[in-house]
């Protein structure tokens, strides 16, 4: 689970870099959209799971 979350974060940062450089194409928006969509679904279904995940990552 943590590796998938990390991959989403890396993809999101790479997409933000592509947006900053004004690269062509629309696929750069997919990683950002997927990150926010999956985060929304996770928080909507199990609101306290994200707190548990962040606490686990901190320790």
DAHUQUI-V112959 format. One record per residue. N is the residue number from 1. RES is the residue in one small letter. BURIAL is + if it has 9 or more other C-alpha atoms within 8 Angstrom, else -. D_FIRST is the distance of its C-alpha to the first C-alpha in Angstrom with 2 decimals. Layout:
N_RES_BURIAL_D_FIRST ; N_RES_BURIAL_D_FIRST
This chain:
1_x_-_0.00 ; 2_x_-_3.77 ; 3_x_-_5.49 ; 4_x_-_5.27 ; 5_x_-_6.28 ; 6_x_-_8.61 ; 7_x_-_9.96 ; 8_x_+_10.81 ; 9_x_+_12.51 ; 10_x_-_14.38 ; 11_x_+_15.48 ; 12_x_+_16.65 ; 13_x_-_18.65 ; 14_x_-_20.16 ; 15_x_+_21.16 ; 16_x_+_22.77 ; 17_x_-_24.62 ; 18_x_+_25.89 ; 19_x_+_27.04 ; 20_x_-_28.79 ; 21_x_-_30.62 ; 22_x_-_31.63 ; 23_x_-_30.59 ; 24_x_-_31.59 ; 25_x_-_29.44 ; 26_x_-_27.21 ; 27_x_-_23.99 ; 28_x_+_23.14 ; 29_x_-_22.50 ; 30_x_-_19.83 ; 31_x_+_16.92 ; 32_x_+_18.11 ; 33_x_-_18.66 ; 34_x_+_15.28 ; 35_x_+_13.62 ; 36_x_-_16.07 ; 37_x_-_16.07 ; 38_x_-_12.40 ; 39_x_-_12.71 ; 40_x_-_15.93 ; 41_x_-_14.79 ; 42_x_+_12.11 ; 43_x_+_14.90 ; 44_x_-_17.53 ; 45_x_-_16.20 ; 46_x_-_14.93 ; 47_x_+_16.52 ; 48_x_-_15.83 ; 49_x_+_12.07 ; 50_x_+_11.87 ; 51_x_-_14.43 ; 52_x_-_12.63 ; 53_x_-_9.51 ; 54_x_-_12.20 ; 55_x_-_14.24 ; 56_x_-_11.75 ; 57_x_-_11.28 ; 58_x_-_15.09 ; 59_x_-_15.86
